[in-house]
Amino acid sequence: MAHEHIVYMMLVDTATIVRDESTIMKYVPLLEGLAKRDDHHPYLAIAQRARGVAHRMAGEYEDAEAHLKEAIELFSETDTRWQIGRTLYELGELELARSNPELARDYFAEALEKFESLKATPDIARVNTVIRELV
């Protein structure tokens, strides 16, 4: 049976991917609590990224940026390039929401570098599509 923190991590991460703000906000506190208790930085980073996405969706851009950058710092501790790439992608989405396409392009390009280093083909295709649409 999966441990509680794994279940919460999967719920939070899936809610983030499908942009389900209410589910993010329901499970993030539970994931954060366990991640802090266990000093589990990758799960804490997933929670921070999810909070960032929820704040972006709510139009709270400064809070979104703070949480996304915190997630980058936490993921960088263990050089989890795929997770860093996913978070950079979210920073790009944030900058699009802020009507700042040049900075968005920079974040998407950084995300692309991370994904290419891992040969993460679906993510490479997704980012390339967004970059092409920015032209």
VENBELLIN-V557396 format. One record per residue. N is the residue number from 1. RES is the residue in three letters. OMEGA is omega in radians with two decimals (none if undefined). Layout:
N_RES_OMEGA + N_RES_OMEGA
This chain:
1_MET_-3.14 + 2_ALA_3.07 + 3_HIS_-3.07 + 4_GLU_-3.09 + 5_HIS_3.10 + 6_ILE_3.12 + 7_VAL_3.13 + 8_TYR_3.11 + 9_MET_-3.14 + 10_MET_3.11 + 11_LEU_-3.13 + 12_VAL_-3.09 + 13_ASP_3.11 + 14_THR_3.11 + 15_ALA_3.10 + 16_THR_-3.12 + 17_ILE_-3.09 + 18_VAL_3.07 + 19_ARG_3.12 + 20_ASP_-3.03 + 21_GLU_-3.09 + 22_SER_3.11 + 23_THR_3.07 + 24_ILE_-3.05 + 25_MET_3.09 + 26_LYS_-3.00 + 27_TYR_3.13 + 28_VAL_-3.14 + 29_PRO_3.12 + 30_LEU_3.11 + 31_LEU_3.14 + 32_GLU_-3.13 + 33_GLY_3.13 + 34_LEU_-3.13 + 35_ALA_3.10 + 36_LYS_3.13 + 37_ARG_-3.08 + 38_ASP_-3.10 + 39_ASP_-3.09 + 40_HIS_-3.04 + 41_HIS_3.11 + 42_PRO_3.11 + 43_TYR_3.07 + 44_LEU_3.11 + 45_ALA_3.10 + 46_ILE_3.10 + 47_ALA_3.13 + 48_GLN_3.11 + 49_ARG_3.14 + 50_ALA_3.09 + 51_ARG_3.12 + 52_GLY_3.13 + 53_VAL_3.13 + 54_ALA_3.11 + 55_HIS_3.09 + 56_ARG_-3.13 + 57_MET_3.12 + 58_ALA_3.14 + 59_GLY_3.14 + 60_GLU_-2.92 + 61_TYR_3.14 + 62_GLU_3.10 + 63_ASP_3.12 + 64_ALA_-3.13 + 65_GLU_-3.12 + 66_ALA_-3.13 + 67_HIS_3.14 + 68_LEU_3.12 + 69_LYS_3.05 + 70_GLU_3.11 + 71_ALA_3.11 + 72_ILE_-3.13 + 73_GLU_-3.13 + 74_LEU_3.11 + 75_PHE_-3.12 + 76_SER_3.11 + 77_GLU_-3.11 + 78_THR_3.11 + 79_ASP_3.09 + 80_THR_-2.99 + 81_ARG_-3.14 + 82_TRP_3.12 + 83_GLN_3.08 + 84_ILE_3.11 + 85_GLY_3.12 + 86_ARG_-3.12 + 87_THR_3.05 + 88_LEU_3.08 + 89_TYR_3.12 + 90_GLU_3.05 + 91_LEU_3.05 + 92_GLY_3.10 + 93_GLU_3.10 + 94_LEU_-3.13 + 95_GLU_3.02 + 96_LEU_3.12 + 97_ALA_3.11 + 98_ARG_-3.10 + 99_SER_3.13 + 100_ASN_-3.03 + 101_PRO_-3.14 + 102_GLU_3.11 + 103_LEU_3.07 + 104_ALA_3.13 + 105_ARG_3.12 + 106_ASP_3.12 + 107_TYR_3.12 + 108_PHE_3.12 + 109_ALA_3.09 + 110_GLU_3.11 + 111_ALA_3.13 + 112_LEU_3.11 + 113_GLU_3.13 + 114_LYS_-3.11 + 115_PHE_3.13 + 116_GLU_3.13 + 117_SER_-3.14 + 118_LEU_-3.05 + 119_LYS_3.13 + 120_ALA_-2.96 + 121_THR_-3.13 + 122_PRO_3.14 + 123_ASP_3.08 + 124_ILE_-3.14 + 125_ALA_-3.13 + 126_ARG_-3.11 + 127_VAL_3.12 + 128_ASN_3.10 + 129_THR_3.13 + 130_VAL_-3.13 + 131_ILE_3.11 + 132_ARG_-3.13 + 133_GLU_3.13 + 134_LEU_-3.08 + 135_VAL_none
